[in-house]
Amino acid sequence: MMIDTGANASIMSRQVAQQLGIMGTLDRSYAGTCGGIGSAQMLGRVSGLGVTLGELTVEMDFMVLDATQMPSKGLILLGLD
């Protein structure tokens, strides 16, 4: 997991979403191309996912990316959203 204070959105790879069993909750109306440093295919968004950091649990939204071209297939990035 990475925290990127310059990222506008929190993202995770398709592989992580599949491991978590949340692909069925994917809102595909958010599908498209995600750009920044390079680009990736955005498969959609998962909303209200409970994330626990230490003793704090917060609900977060994640954009799910097809990370087949990325060096790390197990990507989770926490952004400013």
Secondary structure, 3 states (H helix, E strand, C coil): CEECCCCCCCEEEHHHHHHHCCHHHCEHHHCEEEECCCEEEEEEEEEEEEEEECCEEEEEEEEEEECCCCCCCCCEEECCC
